Amino acid sequence: MTQRFDIVVAEDPQAMLRVVGLFAQRSLVPERLTMERLTMDERGARLHMSLEVAALDARGADILVERLREGVMVVDATRHEVTPA
């Protein structure tokens, strides 16, 4: 099953590398990776990252989400199963 991860991080170049690094540590290469800058608010600017990873089960995806949430620059992380079109 393909999993999509939606991650909001602080606007910092290191945040992007740390997120992708968690996937690399597990030998996972995303099928798709997008990023966009969110509107700045009183807490500062944020980046929204979306990654899709194929052939990852729900349990493995849940573990990854928990690890992502532990990241110092991560504001929020969720995952969703992507169904084929």
PAVEXLUM-993304 format. One record per atom (N, C-alpha, C, O): residue number from 1; x, y, z; residue in one letter. Coordinates in steps of 0.2 Angstrom, whole numbers, plus 5000, padded with zeros to 4 digits. Each point is the difference from the previous one (the first is absolute). Layout:
BEGIN
  num     u     v     w  residuo
  NUM     X     Y     Z        A
...
END
This chain:
BEGIN
  num     u     v     w  residuo
    1  5004  4994  5000        M
    1  4996  5006  5000        M
    1  5004  5006  5000        M
    1  5006  5000  5003        M
    2  4992  5005  4993        T
    2  5004  5007  5000        T
    2  4998  5004  5006        T
    2  4994  5001  5001        T
    3  5010  5002  5002        Q
    3  4999  5004  5006        Q
    3  5002  5008  4998        Q
    3  5005  5001  4997        Q
    4  4990  5003  5005        R
    4  5002  5007  4999        R
    4  5001  5003  5007        R
    4  4996  5000  5004        R
    5  5010  5004  4997        F
    5  5001  5003  5006        F
    5  5000  5008  4999        F
    5  5003  5002  4995        F
    6  4993  5001  5009        D
    6  4999  5007  5000        D
    6  5004  5003  5006        D
    6  4998  4998  5006        D
    7  5007  5006  4993        I
    7  5004  5002  5005        I
    7  5001  5008  5000        I
    7  5001  5003  4995        I
    8  4998  5000  5011        V
    8  5001  5008  5000        V
    8  5006  5001  5005        V
    8  5000  4997  5005        V
    9  5005  5006  4992        V
    9  5006  5002  5003        V
    9  5001  5007  5001        V
    9  4997  5004  4996        V
   10  5008  4998  5008        A
   10  5002  5007  5000        A
   10  5004  5001  4994        A
   10  5003  4996  4997        A
   11  4996  5011  5001        E
   11  5004  5002  4994        E
   11  5007  5000  5001        E
   11  5003  5005  5002        E
   12  5001  4989  4997        D
   12  5007  5000  5001        D
   12  5002  4994  4995        D
   12  4998  4995  5000        D
   13  5008  5007  4997        P
   13  5002  4995  4995        P
   13  5002  4993  5003        P
   13  5000  4995  4997        P
   14  5002  5005  5010        Q
   14  5002  4994  5003        Q
   14  4994  4996  5001        Q
   14  5000  4994  5001        Q
   15  4994  5009  5000        A
   15  4994  4996  5001        A
   15  4998  4995  4994        A
   15  4998  4995  5001        A
   16  5003  5008  4993        M
   16  4999  4996  4994        M
   16  5005  4994  5000        M
   16  4998  4994  4999        M
   17  5008  5007  5003        L
   17  5005  4995  5000        L
   17  4999  4995  5005        L
   17  5000  4994  4999        L
   18  4998  5008  5007        R
   18  4998  4995  5005        R
   18  4994  4996  4999        R
   18  5000  4994  5001        R
   19  4995  5008  4996        V
   19  4994  4996  4998        V
   19  5002  4995  4995        V
   19  4999  4994  5000        V
   20  5004  5008  4994        V
   20  5002  4996  4995        V
   20  5005  4994  5003        V
   20  5000  4995  4998        V
   21  5004  5008  5007        G
   21  5005  4995  5003        G
   21  4997  4994  5003        G
   21  5003  4995  5000        G
   22  4991  5007  5004        L
   22  4997  4994  5003        L
   22  4998  4995  4995        L
   22  5000  4994  5002        L
   23  4998  5008  4992        F
   23  4998  4995  4995        F
   23  5006  4996  4998        F
   23  5000  4994  4998        F
   24  5005  5010  5000        A
   24  5006  4997  4998        A
   24  5003  4995  5005        A
   24  5003  4994  4998        A
   25  4997  5007  5008        Q
   25  5002  4995  5005        Q
   25  4997  4993  5000        Q
   25  5002  4995  5002        Q
   26  4992  5005  4995        R
   26  4996  4994  4999        R
   26  5000  4998  4993        R
   26  4996  4995  4998        R
   27  5009  5007  4998        S
   27  5000  4998  4993        S
   27  4994  5001  4996        S
   27  4998  4997  4996        S
   28  4998  5009  5006        L
   28  4994  5001  4996        L
   28  5001  5006  4996        L
   28  5002  5006  5002        L
   29  4997  4993  4991        V
   29  5000  5006  4995        V
   29  4993  5002  4999        V
   29  4996  4996  4997        V
   30  5002  5010  5004        P
   30  4993  5002  4999        P
   30  4999  5000  4992        P
   30  5004  5002  4996        P
   31  4990  4996  5003        E
   31  4997  5000  4993        E
   31  4999  5007  4997        E
   31  5001  5002  4995        E
   32  4997  5003  5010        R
   32  4999  5007  4999        R
   32  5001  5004  5006        R
   32  4999  4997  5006        R
   33  5004  5009  4993        L
   33  5002  5004  5005        L
   33  4998  5007  4998        L
   33  5003  5003  4995        L
   34  4993  5001  5009        T
   34  4998  5007  4998        T
   34  5001  5004  5006        T
   34  5000  4997  5006        T
   35  5001  5009  4993        M
   35  5001  5005  5006        M
   35  4997  5006  4998        M
   35  5001  5003  4994        M
   36  4996  5001  5011        E
   36  4998  5007  4999        E
   36  5001  5004  5006        E
   36  4999  4997  5005        E
   37  5002  5009  4994        R
   37  5000  5005  5006        R
   37  4993  5002  5002        R
   37  4996  5002  4995        R
   38  5002  4997  5011        L
   38  4994  5002  5003        L
   38  5000  5008  5002        L
   38  5006  5002  5000        L
   39  4988  5001  5000        T
   39  5000  5007  5002        T
   39  5003  5001  5007        T
   39  4999  4996  5005        T
   40  5005  5009  4996        M
   40  5003  5002  5006        M
   40  4995  5002  5005        M
   40  4995  5004  4998        M
   41  5005  4993  5008        D
   41  4996  5003  5006        D
   41  5004  5002  5006        D
   41  5006  5001  4999        D
   42  4991  5000  5006        E
   42  5004  5002  5006        E
   42  5005  4996  5003        E
   42  5005  5002  5003        E
   43  4995  4991  4995        R
   43  5005  4996  5002        R
   43  5006  4999  4994        R
   43  5005  4997  5001        R
   44  4994  5007  4994        G
   44  5005  5000  4995        G
   44  4998  4996  4994        G
   44  4994  4998  5000        G
   45  5010  5001  4995        A
   45  4998  4997  4994        A
   45  5001  4992  5001        A
   45  5004  4998  5004        A
   46  4992  4999  4992        R
   46  5000  4992  5000        R
   46  5000  4997  4993        R
   46  4999  5004  4995        R
   47  5004  4990  5005        L
   47  5000  4997  4993        L
   47  4996  4994  5001        L
   47  4999  4996  5005        L
   48  4997  5002  4989        H
   48  4996  4994  5000        H
   48  5003  4995  4995        H
   48  5001  5002  4994        H
   49  5001  4992  5009        M
   49  5003  4995  4996        M
   49  4995  4995  4999        M
   49  4997  4998  5005        M
   50  5003  4999  4989        S
   50  4996  4994  4999        S
   50  5004  4995  4996        S
   50  5003  5001  4995        S
   51  4997  4993  5008        L
   51  5004  4994  4997        L
   51  4996  4994  4999        L
   51  4996  4999  5004        L
   52  5005  4998  4991        E
   52  4996  4993  4998        E
   52  5005  4995  5000        E
   52  5005  5000  4996        E
   53  4994  4995  5008        V
   53  5004  4994  5000        V
   53  4996  4994  4998        V
   53  4995  4998  5003        V
   54  5008  4998  4992        A
   54  4996  4994  4998        A
   54  5003  4994  5004        A
   54  5005  5000  5003        A
   55  4991  4995  4998        A
   55  5001  4993  5003        A
   55  5002  5001  5007        A
   55  5005  4997  5002        A
   56  4992  5007  5002        L
   56  5001  5001  5007        L
   56  4993  4999  5004        L
   56  4995  5003  4998        L
   57  5006  4992  5006        D
   57  4993  4998  5004        D
   57  4999  5006  5005        D
   57  5003  5004  5002        D
   58  4990  4995  5001        A
   58  4998  5005  5004        A
   58  5004  5000  5007        A
   58  5001  5006  5002        A
   59  5001  4989  5000        R
   59  5004  5000  5006        R
   59  5007  5003  5000        R
   59  5001  5004  5004        R
   60  5002  4995  4990        G
   60  5006  5003  4999        G
   60  4999  5008  4999        G
   60  5004  5004  5002        G
   61  4991  4998  4995        A
   61  4998  5007  4998        A
   61  4999  5003  5007        A
   61  5002  5006  5001        A
   62  4994  4991  5003        D
   62  4998  5003  5007        D
   62  5007  5001  5004        D
   62  5000  5005  5003        D
   63  5004  4990  4997        I
   63  5007  5001  5003        I
   63  5004  5006  4998        I
   63  5002  5004  5003        I
   64  4998  4997  4990        L
   64  5003  5006  4997        L
   64  4997  5006  5002        L
   64  5003  5005  5001        L
   65  4990  4995  4999        V
   65  4997  5006  5002        V
   65  5002  5002  5008        V
   65  5001  5006  5001        V
   66  4999  4989  5003        E
   66  5002  5002  5007        E
   66  5007  5003  5000        E
   66  5002  5004  5004        E
   67  5003  4993  4992        R
   67  5007  5002  5000        R
   67  5000  5007  4997        R
   67  5003  5005  5002        R
   68  4993  4997  4993        L
   68  4999  5006  4997        L
   68  4998  5005  5005        L
   68  5003  5006  5001        L
   69  4992  4993  5003        R
   69  4997  5004  5005        R
   69  5005  5002  5006        R
   69  5000  5005  5003        R
   70  5005  4990  4998        E
   70  5005  5002  5005        E
   70  5006  5005  4997        E
   70  5004  5002  5004        E
   71  4995  4999  4990        G
   71  5005  5005  4997        G
   71  4999  5007  5003        G
   71  4995  5002  5001        G
   72  5011  5001  5000        V
   72  5000  5007  5004        V
   72  4997  5005  4995        V
   72  4997  5005  5003        V
   73  5003  4995  4991        M
   73  4997  5005  4995        M
   73  4994  4998  4998        M
   73  4997  5004  4996        M
   74  5000  4990  5005        V
   74  4994  4997  4998        V
   74  4994  5003  5004        V
   74  5000  4999  5006        V
   75  4995  5004  4990        V
   75  4994  5003  5004        V
   75  4995  4995  5000        V
   75  4996  4999  5005        V
   76  5003  4997  4989        D
   76  4995  4995  5000        D
   76  5002  4995  4995        D
   76  5003  5002  4995        D
   77  4994  4992  5006        A
   77  5001  4995  4995        A
   77  4995  4995  5000        A
   77  4997  4998  5005        A
   78  5000  5000  4989        T
   78  4994  4995  4999        T
   78  5002  4996  4994        T
   78  5004  5001  4996        T
   79  4992  4993  5004        R
   79  5001  4996  4994        R
   79  4993  4998  4998        R
   79  4995  4999  5004        R
   80  5005  4999  4990        H
   80  4993  4998  4997        H
   80  5002  4994  4994        H
   80  5005  5001  4997        H
   81  4991  4994  5003        E
   81  5001  4995  4995        E
   81  4997  5003  4993        E
   81  4995  5003  5000        E
   82  5009  4996  4995        V
   82  4998  5003  4993        V
   82  4997  4994  4997        V
   82  5004  4995  4999        V
   83  4990  5005  4998        T
   83  4997  4995  4996        T
   83  5002  5001  4993        T
   83  4999  5006  4998        T
   84  5002  4989  4998        P
   84  5001  5001  4993        P
   84  4994  5003  4996        P
   84  4995  4998  5002        P
   85  5007  5006  4993        A
   85  4994  5003  4997        A
   85  4997  4996  4995        A
   85  4995  5001  4996        A
END
